[in-house]
């Protein structure tokens, strides 16, 4: 992978994953729904999983430099 696109993709994935993880943790800690009309445990789990996957993808992109 070229350096420029790898850096850009890695930073975007890392920022998205970190922000989603912080937002999900804040919503769960306040006992507010992560997604309306969905089981609270399932929505928090799915959002947490998506954030961890985005963080892993960001780290993978940044290690390809």
DRENDO-1510 file (C-alpha; in Angstrom, 1 decimal, always signed):
<recs>
REC; n; res; u; v; w
REC; 1; UNK; +0.0; +0.0; +0.0 .
REC; 2; UNK; +1.3; +3.5; -0.8 .
REC; 3; UNK; +2.2; +5.7; +2.2 .
REC; 4; UNK; -0.3; +8.5; +1.7 .
REC; 5; UNK; -3.5; +6.4; +1.3 .
REC; 6; UNK; -2.3; +4.0; +4.1 .
REC; 7; UNK; -1.8; +6.9; +6.5 .
REC; 8; UNK; -5.1; +8.5; +5.6 .
REC; 9; UNK; -7.1; +5.2; +5.9 .
REC; 10; UNK; -5.4; +4.3; +9.1 .
REC; 11; UNK; -6.1; +7.7; +10.8 .
REC; 12; UNK; -9.7; +7.7; +9.6 .
REC; 13; UNK; -10.3; +4.1; +10.9 .
REC; 14; UNK; -8.6; +4.9; +14.2 .
REC; 15; UNK; -10.5; +8.1; +14.7 .
REC; 16; UNK; -13.8; +6.5; +13.8 .
REC; 17; UNK; -13.2; +3.5; +16.0 .
REC; 18; UNK; -12.1; +5.6; +19.0 .
REC; 19; UNK; -15.0; +8.0; +18.7 .
REC; 20; UNK; -17.5; +5.2; +18.4 .
REC; 21; UNK; -16.0; +3.4; +21.4 .
REC; 22; UNK; -16.1; +6.5; +23.5 .
REC; 23; UNK; -19.7; +7.3; +22.5 .
REC; 24; UNK; -20.9; +3.8; +23.1 .
REC; 25; UNK; -19.2; +3.7; +26.5 .
REC; 26; UNK; -20.8; +7.0; +27.5 .
REC; 27; UNK; -24.3; +5.9; +26.4 .
REC; 28; UNK; -24.0; +2.6; +28.3 .
REC; 29; UNK; -22.7; +4.4; +31.4 .
REC; 30; UNK; -25.6; +6.8; +31.4 .
REC; 31; UNK; -28.0; +3.9; +30.9 .
REC; 32; UNK; -29.3; +5.5; +27.7 .
REC; 33; UNK; -30.0; +3.4; +24.5 .
REC; 34; UNK; -27.3; +3.1; +21.9 .
REC; 35; UNK; -29.9; +2.5; +19.2 .
REC; 36; UNK; -33.6; +3.2; +19.5 .
REC; 37; UNK; -35.9; +0.2; +19.1 .
REC; 38; UNK; -33.2; -2.4; +19.5 .
REC; 39; UNK; -32.2; -4.6; +22.5 .
REC; 40; UNK; -29.8; -2.5; +24.6 .
REC; 41; UNK; -27.4; -5.3; +25.1 .
REC; 42; UNK; -27.3; -6.3; +21.5 .
REC; 43; UNK; -26.9; -2.7; +20.2 .
REC; 44; UNK; -24.1; -1.9; +22.7 .
REC; 45; UNK; -22.3; -5.2; +21.8 .
REC; 46; UNK; -22.6; -4.6; +18.1 .
REC; 47; UNK; -21.4; -1.0; +18.4 .
REC; 48; UNK; -18.5; -2.1; +20.6 .
REC; 49; UNK; -17.5; -4.8; +18.1 .
REC; 50; UNK; -17.7; -2.4; +15.2 .
REC; 51; UNK; -15.4; +0.1; +17.0 .
REC; 52; UNK; -12.9; -2.5; +17.9 .
REC; 53; UNK; -12.8; -3.8; +14.3 .
REC; 54; UNK; -12.3; -0.2; +13.1 .
REC; 55; UNK; -9.4; +0.3; +15.5 .
REC; 56; UNK; -7.8; -3.0; +14.4 .
REC; 57; UNK; -8.2; -1.9; +10.7 .
REC; 58; UNK; -6.6; +1.4; +11.5 .
REC; 59; UNK; -3.7; -0.2; +13.3 .
REC; 60; UNK; -3.3; -2.7; +10.4 .
REC; 61; UNK; -3.2; +0.2; +7.8 .
REC; 62; UNK; -0.6; +2.1; +9.9 .
REC; 63; UNK; +1.6; -1.0; +10.2 .
REC; 64; UNK; +1.7; -1.3; +6.4 .
REC; 65; UNK; +3.9; +1.8; +6.0 .
</recs>
